Amino acid sequence: MAGAVWQTLLALLGLYPGLCPSLPPAPRPRPPDPRADLDGVVSLAKALLSDTKAFLLQLRSRFPAEGEHKLDSLPSLSMSALELSNIQPPGALSRLSSDLQRYQRHLEWLRRSGPALRPLEAELGALHSRMERLLRRLDHLLSRLSLSRPNDPHPALPPPGSPWAAVQAAHAVLRGLHLHLDWASRALVLLRNRL
């Protein structure tokens, strides 16, 4: 009977690692490495870049549009390739998230733009869902690194005035998204190497 009491007492002491010196303390789990999350973001950004490039080629073949088309509501690329060496994680990740949110709103807007782009609805939907996945991963990375999430107000986008205006807007959105994703892929790889 006395042996059972001692075994119970030792078992109870084992539950509290600091009380029983004979039992080694349980190893603490290592905090997850943000580089693994950043690798996921890089992978999604590169896949979205590839999809955007393919969709842009499809759009050009289906709806050729000469010249350069612009939308004032699109984010502007604020850094050049030469400035990539000076990039810092807090500002770059927050800015990238904000810009991608704006592009996501533009993709939603294109999906609702009318009959001109209806033949490309499946591709626009796939691009939009991949963008959502990238934004969720980026948001997760921002929270893991304890960085502020952008909360920029996005003004409502007016409907395109004509079917041709919708096509021109699609060219502008996809070309701008392609440039942003190309820059973002390069910047994310540099940031990953710095973490």
TORKOL-4160 file (C-alpha; in steps of 0.2 Angstrom, whole numbers, padded with zeros to 4 digits, m for minus):
195
<pt num="1" X="0000" Y="0000" Z="0000"/>
<pt num="2" X="0014" Y="0012" Z="0004"/>
<pt num="3" X="0022" Y="0008" Z="m0012"/>
<pt num="4" X="0007" Y="0013" Z="m0022"/>
<pt num="5" X="0006" Y="0030" Z="m0012"/>
<pt num="6" X="0024" Y="0034" Z="m0017"/>
<pt num="7" X="0021" Y="0029" Z="m0035"/>
<pt num="8" X="0006" Y="0040" Z="m0036"/>
<pt num="9" X="0016" Y="0054" Z="m0028"/>
<pt num="10" X="0030" Y="0052" Z="m0040"/>
<pt num="11" X="0017" Y="0052" Z="m0055"/>
<pt num="12" X="0009" Y="0068" Z="m0048"/>
<pt num="13" X="0026" Y="0076" Z="m0046"/>
<pt num="14" X="0030" Y="0071" Z="m0064"/>
<pt num="15" X="0016" Y="0082" Z="m0070"/>
<pt num="16" X="0025" Y="0097" Z="m0063"/>
<pt num="17" X="0042" Y="0098" Z="m0072"/>
<pt num="18" X="0050" Y="0110" Z="m0060"/>
<pt num="19" X="0046" Y="0100" Z="m0044"/>
<pt num="20" X="0054" Y="0084" Z="m0048"/>
<pt num="21" X="0073" Y="0086" Z="m0053"/>
<pt num="22" X="0075" Y="0068" Z="m0058"/>
<pt num="23" X="0063" Y="0070" Z="m0073"/>
<pt num="24" X="0070" Y="0080" Z="m0088"/>
<pt num="25" X="0060" Y="0095" Z="m0093"/>
<pt num="26" X="0050" Y="0093" Z="m0109"/>
<pt num="27" X="0057" Y="0101" Z="m0123"/>
<pt num="28" X="0049" Y="0117" Z="m0128"/>
<pt num="29" X="0042" Y="0117" Z="m0146"/>
<pt num="30" X="0052" Y="0129" Z="m0157"/>
<pt num="31" X="0043" Y="0144" Z="m0164"/>
<pt num="32" X="0039" Y="0141" Z="m0182"/>
<pt num="33" X="0051" Y="0149" Z="m0194"/>
<pt num="34" X="0044" Y="0164" Z="m0204"/>
<pt num="35" X="0055" Y="0159" Z="m0219"/>
<pt num="36" X="0044" Y="0143" Z="m0221"/>
<pt num="37" X="0029" Y="0155" Z="m0222"/>
<pt num="38" X="0038" Y="0167" Z="m0234"/>
<pt num="39" X="0043" Y="0152" Z="m0245"/>
<pt num="40" X="0024" Y="0148" Z="m0247"/>
<pt num="41" X="0021" Y="0166" Z="m0251"/>
<pt num="42" X="0035" Y="0166" Z="m0264"/>
<pt num="43" X="0028" Y="0150" Z="m0272"/>
<pt num="44" X="0010" Y="0157" Z="m0273"/>
<pt num="45" X="0017" Y="0174" Z="m0280"/>
<pt num="46" X="0027" Y="0165" Z="m0293"/>
<pt num="47" X="0012" Y="0154" Z="m0298"/>
<pt num="48" X="0000" Y="0169" Z="m0299"/>
<pt num="49" X="0013" Y="0178" Z="m0309"/>
<pt num="50" X="0013" Y="0163" Z="m0321"/>
<pt num="51" X="m0006" Y="0162" Z="m0322"/>
<pt num="52" X="m0007" Y="0181" Z="m0325"/>
<pt num="53" X="0006" Y="0180" Z="m0339"/>
<pt num="54" X="m0004" Y="0166" Z="m0347"/>
<pt num="55" X="m0021" Y="0175" Z="m0345"/>
<pt num="56" X="m0013" Y="0191" Z="m0352"/>
<pt num="57" X="m0008" Y="0182" Z="m0367"/>
<pt num="58" X="m0025" Y="0174" Z="m0369"/>
<pt num="59" X="m0033" Y="0191" Z="m0367"/>
<pt num="60" X="m0021" Y="0199" Z="m0380"/>
<pt num="61" X="m0025" Y="0185" Z="m0393"/>
<pt num="62" X="m0044" Y="0186" Z="m0390"/>
<pt num="63" X="m0045" Y="0205" Z="m0388"/>
<pt num="64" X="m0030" Y="0213" Z="m0397"/>
<pt num="65" X="m0029" Y="0231" Z="m0390"/>
<pt num="66" X="m0015" Y="0242" Z="m0397"/>
<pt num="67" X="m0007" Y="0255" Z="m0386"/>
<pt num="68" X="m0005" Y="0257" Z="m0367"/>
<pt num="69" X="m0021" Y="0257" Z="m0357"/>
<pt num="70" X="m0021" Y="0265" Z="m0339"/>
<pt num="71" X="m0033" Y="0266" Z="m0324"/>
<pt num="72" X="m0030" Y="0279" Z="m0311"/>
<pt num="73" X="m0037" Y="0267" Z="m0298"/>
<pt num="74" X="m0023" Y="0255" Z="m0300"/>
<pt num="75" X="m0008" Y="0255" Z="m0287"/>
<pt num="76" X="0008" Y="0262" Z="m0294"/>
<pt num="77" X="0024" Y="0252" Z="m0293"/>
<pt num="78" X="0034" Y="0263" Z="m0281"/>
<pt num="79" X="0051" Y="0254" Z="m0281"/>
<pt num="80" X="0062" Y="0250" Z="m0296"/>
<pt num="81" X="0073" Y="0235" Z="m0298"/>
<pt num="82" X="0088" Y="0245" Z="m0293"/>
<pt num="83" X="0080" Y="0249" Z="m0276"/>
<pt num="84" X="0077" Y="0230" Z="m0272"/>
<pt num="85" X="0093" Y="0229" Z="m0262"/>
<pt num="86" X="0087" Y="0242" Z="m0249"/>
<pt num="87" X="0070" Y="0234" Z="m0246"/>
<pt num="88" X="0065" Y="0231" Z="m0228"/>
<pt num="89" X="0052" Y="0218" Z="m0223"/>
<pt num="90" X="0039" Y="0229" Z="m0213"/>
<pt num="91" X="0036" Y="0242" Z="m0227"/>
<pt num="92" X="0038" Y="0230" Z="m0241"/>
<pt num="93" X="0026" Y="0216" Z="m0235"/>
<pt num="94" X="0013" Y="0229" Z="m0229"/>
<pt num="95" X="0014" Y="0238" Z="m0246"/>
<pt num="96" X="0013" Y="0222" Z="m0256"/>
<pt num="97" X="m0003" Y="0217" Z="m0246"/>
<pt num="98" X="m0011" Y="0233" Z="m0249"/>
<pt num="99" X="m0007" Y="0233" Z="m0268"/>
<pt num="100" X="m0013" Y="0215" Z="m0270"/>
<pt num="101" X="m0029" Y="0220" Z="m0261"/>
<pt num="102" X="m0032" Y="0233" Z="m0273"/>
<pt num="103" X="m0029" Y="0222" Z="m0288"/>
<pt num="104" X="m0041" Y="0209" Z="m0280"/>
<pt num="105" X="m0054" Y="0222" Z="m0280"/>
<pt num="106" X="m0050" Y="0226" Z="m0298"/>
<pt num="107" X="m0052" Y="0208" Z="m0303"/>
<pt num="108" X="m0069" Y="0207" Z="m0294"/>
<pt num="109" X="m0074" Y="0223" Z="m0304"/>
<pt num="110" X="m0069" Y="0215" Z="m0320"/>
<pt num="111" X="m0079" Y="0200" Z="m0316"/>
<pt num="112" X="m0094" Y="0211" Z="m0315"/>
<pt num="113" X="m0090" Y="0222" Z="m0329"/>
<pt num="114" X="m0103" Y="0215" Z="m0342"/>
<pt num="115" X="m0104" Y="0204" Z="m0356"/>
<pt num="116" X="m0088" Y="0209" Z="m0365"/>
<pt num="117" X="m0077" Y="0198" Z="m0353"/>
<pt num="118" X="m0090" Y="0185" Z="m0350"/>
<pt num="119" X="m0080" Y="0172" Z="m0361"/>
<pt num="120" X="m0065" Y="0174" Z="m0349"/>
<pt num="121" X="m0076" Y="0172" Z="m0333"/>
<pt num="122" X="m0068" Y="0155" Z="m0328"/>
<pt num="123" X="m0050" Y="0162" Z="m0330"/>
<pt num="124" X="m0054" Y="0178" Z="m0321"/>
<pt num="125" X="m0062" Y="0167" Z="m0307"/>
<pt num="126" X="m0047" Y="0156" Z="m0306"/>
<pt num="127" X="m0035" Y="0171" Z="m0305"/>
<pt num="128" X="m0046" Y="0179" Z="m0292"/>
<pt num="129" X="m0046" Y="0164" Z="m0281"/>
<pt num="130" X="m0027" Y="0162" Z="m0282"/>
<pt num="131" X="m0026" Y="0180" Z="m0277"/>
<pt num="132" X="m0036" Y="0177" Z="m0262"/>
<pt num="133" X="m0025" Y="0162" Z="m0257"/>
<pt num="134" X="m0010" Y="0173" Z="m0259"/>
<pt num="135" X="m0018" Y="0187" Z="m0248"/>
<pt num="136" X="m0022" Y="0175" Z="m0234"/>
<pt num="137" X="m0005" Y="0168" Z="m0234"/>
<pt num="138" X="0003" Y="0186" Z="m0234"/>
<pt num="139" X="m0009" Y="0191" Z="m0220"/>
<pt num="140" X="m0004" Y="0176" Z="m0210"/>
<pt num="141" X="0014" Y="0180" Z="m0212"/>
<pt num="142" X="0011" Y="0198" Z="m0207"/>
<pt num="143" X="0003" Y="0193" Z="m0191"/>
<pt num="144" X="0017" Y="0180" Z="m0187"/>
<pt num="145" X="0030" Y="0194" Z="m0189"/>
<pt num="146" X="0019" Y="0206" Z="m0179"/>
<pt num="147" X="0018" Y="0218" Z="m0193"/>
<pt num="148" X="0003" Y="0230" Z="m0196"/>
<pt num="149" X="m0009" Y="0225" Z="m0209"/>
<pt num="150" X="m0014" Y="0238" Z="m0221"/>
<pt num="151" X="m0032" Y="0244" Z="m0220"/>
<pt num="152" X="m0033" Y="0256" Z="m0234"/>
<pt num="153" X="m0050" Y="0262" Z="m0239"/>
<pt num="154" X="m0053" Y="0257" Z="m0257"/>
<pt num="155" X="m0065" Y="0268" Z="m0267"/>
<pt num="156" X="m0079" Y="0261" Z="m0277"/>
<pt num="157" X="m0075" Y="0258" Z="m0295"/>
<pt num="158" X="m0087" Y="0264" Z="m0308"/>
<pt num="159" X="m0094" Y="0252" Z="m0321"/>
<pt num="160" X="m0085" Y="0253" Z="m0337"/>
<pt num="161" X="m0094" Y="0264" Z="m0350"/>
<pt num="162" X="m0094" Y="0252" Z="m0364"/>
<pt num="163" X="m0088" Y="0234" Z="m0368"/>
<pt num="164" X="m0073" Y="0241" Z="m0376"/>
<pt num="165" X="m0069" Y="0251" Z="m0360"/>
<pt num="166" X="m0070" Y="0234" Z="m0351"/>
<pt num="167" X="m0058" Y="0226" Z="m0362"/>
<pt num="168" X="m0046" Y="0241" Z="m0361"/>
<pt num="169" X="m0048" Y="0240" Z="m0342"/>
<pt num="170" X="m0044" Y="0221" Z="m0342"/>
<pt num="171" X="m0028" Y="0225" Z="m0352"/>
<pt num="172" X="m0023" Y="0238" Z="m0339"/>
<pt num="173" X="m0027" Y="0228" Z="m0324"/>
<pt num="174" X="m0018" Y="0212" Z="m0330"/>
<pt num="175" X="m0003" Y="0221" Z="m0336"/>
<pt num="176" X="m0001" Y="0231" Z="m0320"/>
<pt num="177" X="m0004" Y="0215" Z="m0310"/>
<pt num="178" X="0010" Y="0206" Z="m0320"/>
<pt num="179" X="0022" Y="0220" Z="m0317"/>
<pt num="180" X="0018" Y="0220" Z="m0298"/>
<pt num="181" X="0019" Y="0201" Z="m0296"/>
<pt num="182" X="0036" Y="0201" Z="m0305"/>
<pt num="183" X="0043" Y="0214" Z="m0294"/>
<pt num="184" X="0035" Y="0206" Z="m0279"/>
<pt num="185" X="0042" Y="0189" Z="m0283"/>
<pt num="186" X="0060" Y="0196" Z="m0284"/>
<pt num="187" X="0057" Y="0206" Z="m0268"/>
<pt num="188" X="0050" Y="0192" Z="m0258"/>
<pt num="189" X="0065" Y="0181" Z="m0263"/>
<pt num="190" X="0077" Y="0195" Z="m0256"/>
<pt num="191" X="0067" Y="0196" Z="m0240"/>
<pt num="192" X="0067" Y="0178" Z="m0237"/>
<pt num="193" X="0086" Y="0178" Z="m0238"/>
<pt num="194" X="0087" Y="0192" Z="m0225"/>
<pt num="195" X="0076" Y="0183" Z="m0212"/>
